[in-house]
Amino acid sequence: MLRIKILINSEDNERDKIDNIIYNSIIVEKVDIKYVKVKREPFEIEINAPSVTRARAIMNSYILWLYTILKSLEEVEKSG
């Protein structure tokens, strides 16, 4: 088993709000349910995968998802 943790640390004074938005936006897919846990406080994605290949695939998927959410929040903040 390979264990990977993804954490987001922010010095922003709205960290709780951002953490809640991210937490509520992440949906663990059915195929990943036995490998992925998402924790609210502190926000964390924990991946326990049976192989390096599976861990990498899951990790890349969630990192891309996080990037998309954070980039969208940044664009909303800029526009308004």
N, C-alpha and C positions, 0 to 999 in steps of 0.2 A: 504494500500500500504506500502511496505517495501522498503526503499531506501538504497542501498549499493554503496560505491565508492571504486574503486581499483586504487591506485596510485603507481607509481614506482618513487622513488627518488634515484638519483645516484649522487655521487660526482665525477664521471668519467668525464674527459675532453672531451670525445666523446659522451656525453649524447644525444645531438641532433641527432647524427647518429643512436644511439641505439633506441631512441624514434621513429624515422622514420621507422626503420626496423620493430619494433614491431607494430606500427600503420598500416603499409602496409601489415603486416602478419595476422592481426586480421580481420576476416570476420564475421560480425554479421549474424547468421543463420536466415532463414526466420521465424522460429517459435519464435525467440527471438526479432525480429525487433521492436515490440511495447514496449519491456521492457528494451532494451539495447541501450546505446549511447556510442560511442567511440570518445573521443576528442583528437586532435593532440597536442595542446600546452596549458597547460602542458598535457602530456599524462595521460589519465584518462578513466576508464571504469565506467560508471554509470548504475546501475541496479535499476529499479523501478518495482518491482514485486507485484502481488496481494496477495501473501501468502508467509509465511516463507518457506514452502517446495519448492515452485517455485523459490524463491530468492536463496535458498541454492543450488539448482540444477544448476542454471545459474552461480552463483558465482564459484562453484567448477569447472565447465566446463572451464570458462575463466582463472581461476588460473592455472589449468593444462596446458592450452594452453600457457600462459605466461611462465610457468616453462620450457616447452619444447623449446620455442623460446630462452629463456635466456641460457639454458643449451647448446643448439646447438651453439649459439654465443660463449660461453665459450670454447667449444671443438674446434671450428674453430680457435679461438685466440691462443689456446695452440699449435695447429699443425702448425701454420704458421706464 
